[in-house]
């Protein structure tokens, strides 16, 4: 007899969810508030009442058994009458004439009542669905009396319908297990270092550990990490999350999974795309009266889910969009729901680590066991701080006041209180542009929370307010700020800054390692951080998992003689020296371009410095220029990269910014790129926030400047140089312009494959060095 397990909540959600997609149903909107509302109501229970009562029930026929489990919110005893209570929190007005109980909520109550009566040999029971208003904790009851025999029909029909879906999932699981057992590595041989990485990743996942792997370009780290993690799967509720910050990283992961599917793997792989990027509307309007894909969303969700699950293996963005249009459902929320039934999820870091956008079912509940593969993990230090920081702008509240001018009841006074708090901060700023506190003013926080409540109440009474979407955007910014404040600890500061005519208040996280470690240790079951540039590896370990985890360093598979590293150590690119040395930088760039016709990139630490050099270029420079702009849409980015693929009569010289969109995550293969010129050591901008990091890191690790400036800067340098050699046949040059590159502190951060460097003191020597190298490679 086959045995299946399911939660009652999952069953009723699949079978009985209905209605529109609205702010009530968005991911993460009310998890924390809902928990508090539940606890508030349960705190008022009498001594004879019970809260959060676990319940289990076995149902079987001749073919299979299903083990149902759940948790009853309340088991109450009122005047010797037993009552089962199901609590639901809501932002809606529960006493309005058109408010009624939700069919899904009633179905959950019925399931619990039937299970409880059968377990305890009862013939009938009293029950109620209790709604609690989040704004003021008022409650409203919908009361029922259920007969066990009458409920049996409902229960059996629900089981029969759900078992059809469970058997589909079971068939998929059996095919997955069988395919994993027979799955072979899809290449005839392993690349150098690839098998070593696969072994370490497999062991990490089997032992629920943390691994940091320096995995150079060319070893096939995407295939290595995914293949070995797939092979480690041994429980049905394990789910692989492949995290990457770049679109290119997503595409490589999707291509890798597609290749494994072609090799016989039977899994479902899903790409999650951000809400703004995948929205079908010209302007996102997440309200059923504005969006046809939100209207009746839950009525069509079940059929849409069955359709895409039955017919697709690789659920990339285009596939999700195609089925979303076919069934008229919101593509973003559809993708999130489908994720429950896939095996591999490819998405941004936020969906795992950001407390405002992480996927609740995977990381706040215990139904699944997530395994994490974190690609380009060098980005995670700054990204983790951003995830646990939040900013509010004075201008946004002025805009909100205008947008909500006709809302009744009015929120004007609540907005004014927040603006008054901004004015107080502005007075403290005086003539300065920046100042900082170790704590956030409680009056400001109270004003923010008060405004949140006022917006909730006003939108409840005006559900069709014409500018509701714009008001909600302001509301979610406030909500995010309020949530982040709950993490405020000794690693936080409150920063107030004047930007042009605006004032911003930021709760700034300086170190998110304790929060990231909590996710790794308590919410996931194995994590691998990998990148070609985790130097020094101890820095990343301390700032991501407080030093916990194992390490792996793999050598590059490419012939190190194919990359000529040249140190121009007679040139200073320090801010105060740039004016005097700019002609040396220009001469160096021109010498490289003239040494061999090809494609070259000059990388700079800032747009300002880059433009200063561009202004000094000679008119007779024998190259076409490609210049990065601050704002470039995806189409323009693609066109820019495509220019490197074209055949040209002249050399092409690109001017890009280190750490930018063209400096990592892009493969310039073969003749697409012949060399890079790195101008400076890539130090982040000297500013108040980075100096706060320096002070914090000095206090914590006695390495303030290195942690805040040196290591992040050199990471950008190594990433930029890494664009040159992307395959066995590639060869090229990397010219590092700055005297600091010769210092021991910086040379310790060079990758293992930079074993030999040529130190060049003038242009004549550089010409000879390049001529010799090109001749040798030819």
N, C-alpha and C positions, 0 to 999 in steps of 0.2 A: 504494500500500500504506500503510495507516495504521500509525503507529508509536506504541507505548505504552511508558511507563517505569514501573518499580515496584521498590521495595526488597524484598529477600527477606524481611526481617522483617515487613513489612506484609502480604505475601502469606500467609505461614504463620500470622500472627496472625488474619487474616480466616478462613482455611480450617480451621485445626486447633486453635484455642484451645478448651479444654474445662474442665469442672470447676466448682468453687465460687468465689465471690467471698469473699476472706478478707483478713486484714491483710497477707498476702503480695502481694496484687494491688492494694491501694489506691494511688491516684496519689501519686507523690513519696515513698513510704516509704523506698525503698532506692536511689534514683538515685546519690547521692553515695557511699554505702557500697558499692554495687555496683561503681562505677567503681574505687574504691580496691582492692576485692577482686580485680578483674580485673588491675589494675596490679601488685598483690602477686604474683599467680601468674605473670604474664608476666615479672616481674623475675627470676624464677628460671630462665628459659629459657637454654639454652646458646647459644654463638656461632653454631651452625648452625641455630638455631630462628628463626622470624620471628613477630612479633606484629602484629595489626591489618593484615592483608593485604587490600588492595582486590581485588575480583573482579567481573568483568562478563561477561555472556553474552547472546548474541542468539539468539532463537528466532523462527521465522516459518513461516507457511503461505502459501497463495495470497492470503489476504485481509489479513493484518496481521502486524506484527512486534512482539515485546515485548522490551525491553531491560531485563534484570534486573541489579541491582547489589547489592552487599553488602560486608561486611568480615568476613573470617575471623579469629576471635580468635587462633588459633595454627596455624602450619604447622611441625610438629616433625619432626625427623629423629632416630630412635632406632634404633641398630644398623642404620643404612642403610635403615630402613623409614620411609616418609613417613606421617605421621599428621596428619589434620585435626582440630583441637580446637575445640569449641564450649563456652564457659565460661558458666555461670549461677550467680549468687549466690543464696543462700537463707537465711532465718532458721529453716527447719525443721531437725530433727535428721536428718542425712543417713545416719546409720548405724542408724536404727531399722528394724525388720523390715518396716514397711509403706511405707517410702520407696522410690520408684522414679522413673525418668526421666519427664518430661512429654512427651506426644505432640507438642506444638507445638515443643518443643526438638529432639526427634528429627527432626521434619519439616524444621526449619531446617538441621540437620546434613546430612540427605539431599540437600537442594537444593544446598548448597555442594559436597558431594562430587561430585554429578553434573556440575555446572558446571565444577568443577576438572578432572575426568577428561576431559570433552569438550574443554576448552581445551588440555589437555596430552597428548591422545591416549593416555590410560591405560585399561586394562581393569578394574582394581580398585584399591581404596585402603583403608587402615586409617583408622578414625575413632573419636572418643570424645566423649561429652557429659561434661563435668567440672563437678561441683557443688562450690561452696566455701561453707562455713559462715561466715556473717558474724561470729559470736560469737568464733571462735577460728582461722579460716582453715584448718581441716582440709578435705581434699578427698576426693571419691569419684568414681571413673571408671566409666562404662558404655561398654564397648568394642564396636566393630562392624567388620566387613569388608564393604565394598559392592562389588558387581559392576556395571559401568556399564550393561550390557544389562538387568539385572534392575531397576535403578533407573529406567530409561527409562520404564517403564510408570507408575511413581509420579509422575515428573516431568511427563509428558504429561497425565496425569489432573489433576494440580494446576493446570497451565497452562489446561487446558480449563475447569475449574470457575471459576478466577479470571477468565478472560477474559469469562465471562458477566457478572460484576460490573463489570469494566473497561469493557465495551461499554455498560452502563447509565450509568456515570459519564461516558463519552465522549459519549453522546447528550445527557446533561444539560449538559455543557460546551458542546456545539454550540448547543443551544437558548439557553443563557445568553449566548454571544457574539452570536448573532443578535439576541436581544432587547435587548442593550445597544446595539447599533448603531442600532436603530430606536427606542430608548426616548426618549420626549419628556417634557419637564417637565410634571408633572400639573396645572399651574394656568395660567390664561390669561395671567397677568402675574407678574413677579417683584416681591417686596416691596423696599422701599428698603433697600439694602445687601446684599440676598441674593445678587445676581449677583456682586458684588464678593467676597463670601466664597467663593462657589463657584469662582471663578477662582483664588483664592489656595489653596484646598484642593486643587484639581486639580493645580496646579503643584507644590505640596508633595509630593504622592504620586508624581508623575511623576519628580521629582528626588530622591526619597528624602531629604527634608529634614525639618526641625522647624518648626512654625508655632505661634505664640501669637496667638489671635484674641479680642479683646474684642468679643463678639457680643451686643448687647442683646436683651432680650425683644422679640418681634414681628417679627424679620427672617426667622423660619423657619429657625433654624440647624440643627435636626436634619435637615430635608429638604435644606438646602444642603450639609451635610457628607456625608450618605449618598449623595445623587444624584451629586455631583461625584467622590466616591471610587469609586463604581461605574463611572462613565464612565472613570476612569483605569485600570481593570483591563485588563491586556494579557498576563498570564501565568496559566496554569491553576493554579499553586500559590500564587497570591496569595489572601489571606483577610483579610476586614475584621473587626476587633474594635471594637465600639462599647462603650465603657466608661462606666459611670455608677454612682454610689453610691446612688441612690435608686430605689425601686420606680416612682415616677411617671416618672422618666427612662427606665426600661426600657419602660414602656407607650407613651410617646410614640415611642420608636424602633421598637417593634413595629408601632404604628399607621402610622408612616411607611413601613415596608417593605411592609405590607399594601396601602397605597395605591399604591405603585410596582408591586406584583404586579398590582393591578387595572388599572394603566396598561400592562401588557404585559410587565413584567420577569419573566424566568424565572430565579429564584435560590432557594436554600434558606436560610432564616433560622432560627437557633436561639437560644432564651433559656436561659441556664444559671442555675439556681437553687441556692442553697446546700444542702449535704447535710442539715443539720438541718431546714431549711424544707420540703424536698420528700420527706423520708423518710415512708414509709407507716405505720411502726410508731408506737405511742403513745410508746414510749421507744426511741431508736435503739439497736439491737443488731446490730452489723455482724459477725455470725458466722453461718456456714451452718447451724449447729445451732439458732440462734435466729430467723433470718430466712429465710422461704421465698423471698424475692426474691434472696437471696445464694446459696442452695442451687442448684447447677446453673446458675448465671448464664451462664457461658461456653458451655454447651451450647445455650442459647436465644438468645444474643446475635446471631448471624448472621441468623437469620430475623427477629428483631425489627428489626434495622437495615434489612434489605431492605424490610420492610413499611412502616416510617415514611418511608423515602426515596422509595419508589415512589408513595406516596399523599398526602403532605403537602408543603406549601410553606412555611407559617409554623409552625415548631415551637416554639410558646410553652410555658409551663409546663403548662397543662392538656392540651395535645396530647401532650407527653412523658409525662405521668402516665398518660394513657389507653392509650398503646401499652405502657408499662411494666407496667401491670396486665394487659393482654391477653396479654403474653408472659411474665409473671411474672419480670421482671428489676428490679434495683435502679434506680430512676428517675435517681438522681444519676450513677452510673457509666455508665448507658445514655446519658444526655445527653452526657457527656464523650466517649464513644466515637463517637457519631453526629456530633459536632463535626468529626471528620476529613473528613466528606463534605459539609459545608455550606459556604456562601459567606460568610455574615455571622453573626458570633457576638455576642450582646448579653449582657454580663455585668458583674460588679463589677471594680474596679481590681485586686483581689487576683490574679485569674487570669492577669494579665500581669506584675505587678510584684513580688508577694510571693514571696520565695524559698522559702517553705514550702508554698505552694498554687498556684504558677503552673503553667500547662499545659506539661509538659516537651516534648512533641513539637513545639510551635510555637516555644519560646523557648530550648531547649537543643540542638536539632538543626537541620539545614539543609534539611529536606524542604519546608518551607513558607516563604512570604514574608508575614509579618503586616503589615497596615496598621492604624494605631491612630487612632481618633477618641475623644478623652478629653473627655467632657461634664462640665459643672460642675467645671472643672479647678481652681477655687479651693480645692477640698477636698484636692487632691493633696499639698500641702505637709505638712500634719499627718498625712495618711494614709501618706505615704511614710516618715515617721519611725516611725510605728507598725509598719509592715511590717517594718522592720529593727530593732525593739526586741522584747524578750521579758522576761516576768516569771514568777518562781516564788514560791509562797506556802508558808510553813511549815505552815499548816493542811492544805494538800493532801497533804503527806507524812505527817502524822499520820493523815489519812483513808486514804491508800494503805497504810500499815502495817496498819490495821484490815482493809481490803478483802482484802489478800493474806496474812492471818494463817495461812491453811491451805495456802498454796502450798508445794510441795516440788519442788526444793530451795528453802529459805526465802530471802526477800529482806530479812528483818528487819535483819540486820547492815548491809546496804547502805543501807537507809533510815535506820538509826541514824546512819551516818556523815554523811549529808546533814543530818540534824537537828542533829548535833553542830556542823557548820559553821554552821548557822543560829544556834545558841546562841552561838558565838563572835562572830558579827556582832551579835547582840543585846546581848552584853556591851559591845561597842564603842559601841553606841548609848547605853548608860547611861540617863540621864534625858531624852535628846533624842528627837525623833521622826524625825530624818532625818540621814543623812550620806552622803558620796559619795567614791568612789575613781576614779582615772583608769584603773585596771586591775582585772581580775577575779581574785580569789584562785585560784591554780592548784589548791590543795587542794580548794576547793569544786567547781571544774570536774571534777577527777579523781573526786570522790565522785559527781557527776552521771553521768559517763560509766560509772563502775563499776555504778551502779544500773541504767542502761540495759541493760548486758550481762546483769545478773542477771535482770531482768524477761524479757528475750528467752529466756534459757535455761529459766527456770521455766515460761513459757507454752508453750514447745516440748514440754516433758514433761507439761504439763497442758492440752492443747488444748481440753478441754471443762470447764475450771474455771468454776464457776457465776457468778463475778463477773468473768469475763475482760474484758467490755466496759468495766467501770469501771476495771479495772487498766490496760487499753489507753489509756484517756483520760489517765491519769497518765503513761503511757509516751510518748504523743505530745506532751504538754506538755514533757517532758524533752527529747525529740528536737528539738522546735522551738527550745528554748533553746540546745541544743548547736549546732544549725545556725547560728543567728543569731550565736553567738559567733565563728564563722569569718569574719565580716565586720568584726569589732572592729578599729577603727583610731583615729586621733586625733580623730575626730568622735564618739567614744563616751565615756560615763561609766558606772560601776557605782554604782547608787543603792540604799541600804538604808533602808527606811522602816517605821515602826511604825504600823499601822492598827488601832485598838481593841486587841484581844487577839492580833492577827496580825502577822507580820513578812513583808515582801516584799522580794525582791532583783530588781532590774531592770537589764538591760544596755540602757542608754538611748542610742538613736541621736539625735544632735542635728542631723545633716545627711546626708540620703540621696541628695544630688544626684549623687554619683559613681556610685552603683549604678543610679539611674534613667537616667542618661546612657549607661551601659554597655548597658542594655536597648535604648535608643533607637538607639544607633549600631551595635551589633553583633548585635542580635537582631530588629530590625524594619526596615521599608523605607518609612518615612514616618509621621509622627505629627503630629496637630493637637490642641493643647490649646485648648479654647474655653469661655468663660463670659462672663456679662454684667459680672462684677466682678473682673477681673484688674487691679486698681489697687493699687500701681503695677506695671506689667507687668514691670519689671526685677527686682523682688523675686521674682516667680514664676519667671522665667527663671534666676536665680541659684540658687534653691533646688530646681529640678527638673532643669535641664540645664546647670548651671554657666555660664549666660549664653549658651549656644549656641542658635541658632534665629532665625527671622524673626518680625516682628510685624505685626499688622493691627488697626486700630481702626476700628470701624464705628459711625456715629451711630444713635441710636434712630429708628425709623420713625414713632414717635408724636409728636403735637403736644405740645411741651414745656409749652404753656400749660395743658394738661389736668391737670398735676400741680403743686399749689401747695406749695412747700417753705417751711416756717416755722421759723426758728431762734429758740428761746427762750433767749437768751444771758445772761439774768440769773439763771439757776438753775445751781447746781453739784450734780452727782450723784456727786462724789467720795466715797469711802467715809466719810471723816471729816465730810463735810457733809450726809450723807443725812438725819440726824435733824432738822436745822434746815430742810431744804428740802422735806421730804416733803409738807407741806401745799400747797406751790406745784405739786408734781407732780400731786397729787390735783385741785387746782383746774383745772389745765390739761386733764387728762383729762375732767373733768366738763364743761368749757366746750366741748370738741370734740364730745362726745356730745350735748350740748344744742343744738348749732348746726344739726343736721339729722338727722332720723330715718334710721338706717342701721346698717351693720355696721362696727365699728371693732376694731382690735387694738392693744393696748399691749404693746410689746416691752421686755423687761428683760434686763440682763446676767447675772442669776442668779435662782434660785428664791427665795433668801432675801430679796433686795431686792423681788422681785415680791410676796411674801407680806406684807412690811412695808407696802407701799402698799395692798394689798387690805384689810388690817386697818383702814386709816384712811379707807376709802370711806364717804361719807355714806349714811345709811339711805334717803334719798329719791332716790338715783341712778336716773334714769329709763332703766334698761337692764337686760336680762337678762345675767347673767355666764356666760362660758365660761372655765374655768380649766385650764391645762395641768398634768398631773401628771407626776412623774418617770418612772413606769413606766406606759406605755400600750400595749396590744397593738394589732395592726393593725386589728381590728374597731372598737375604740374611737376610733382615729385617723380612720377613715372616717366614723364617726358624728359626730365633732367637725367635720370639714370639711363634712359634709352640713347641719349646722345653719346654715351661711352661705348655703345655697341655699334655705332655707325662707322663707316670707312671714310676717312678724311684726308685731304691733301695736306692740311696743316696739323700741327700738334693741337691738342686741346688742353687748356689749363683751367681747372676749376678752383674757385675760392670758396671753401666751406668752413663751418665752425666746428671745432672739436666738441664731441658729445652731442652733436645735432643729428638731424634725420639722415644725413648721408655719411656719418662717421662710424656707424655700427649697424650690424644686421643686414648689410647689403653685400652680396658677393660680386666683386668686380673680377671676373674670371678671364684668364688669358690676356689678350691685348686690350681688354677694357681698361686696364690700369697698369702703367709702367713704373710709377713711382709716386711717393708722397713727400711733401716738405712740411715738417712739423715746426711751427713757429711758436716757441715758448714751451714751458713745462705744464701748460694747461691748468694752472691754478684757478680755482673758482674766484669770482669777483670778491674783492675786499669790501665787505659791508657789515652792517650791524648784526644781521642774523648769523652770518658765518663766523663772526667774532664771538658771538654767544656760544656757538658750537665749540670753538677753540677753547674758550674758558671752561666749558663743561667737560670737554675731553681731557683738558689738562688736570682738572680736579679729580676725574675718575680714573684716568689711565696714565697721567704724566706725559702725554704725547699730544698736547693740544693742537699745535700747528700742523703736525703730520696728519692727524685724524681729520681735521677740518679742511686742510688745503692740499698738502703734498700728495696723499694717497688718492683722493678723488681726482686730482689733476693728472697724475701719472696714469691712472686708469683710462682717461680719455686719450692720452698719448698712445698707449699700447693698443687700444681699440682702433685708433686711426691707422697706425702702422699695420695692423692686422688685415686691413683691406687689400694689401698688395699681393700676398701669397694665399690663394684660395684653392689651388689644386697642385698636383705633382709637377705639372709642366710650367707653372707660373714662375716668373723671376722678375725682380725689380729692385728699386732702391728706396731707401727711407733716409731722408736728410733731417737730422734733428738739430735745430738751430737754437742754441742757448748754452752758455758756459756751465750752467748747473748740471747739464747732462753728464758731465765728467766727474761730478762729485759722488763720493761713495754712497751717500744716502739715496741718491737717485738711481745709481747703477745697481743697487741691491733690488730695485723694483723692476729691473729688466727681466723679461721672460727667459726661460732656460735656453730657447733657441737663438737668443741674441748673444751668442757666445763671443763672437768677434765683432769689434767695431773699429772703424778707421777714424782716427782723430785728425781733422783737417783744419789748417790754420788760415788758409787763404784761397781765393778763387782759382788760382793757377793749379794748386794741388788738387782742388776739387775736379777741375777739368780732366786732369790726368787720371784720377781715381775712377771717374765715370767712364772714360774712354777705355780703360783697361777692363772694367767690369762688363761693359756691353760687348766688347770684343770676345771676352772669355765665354759669355753666355751664347753668343752667336755661333 
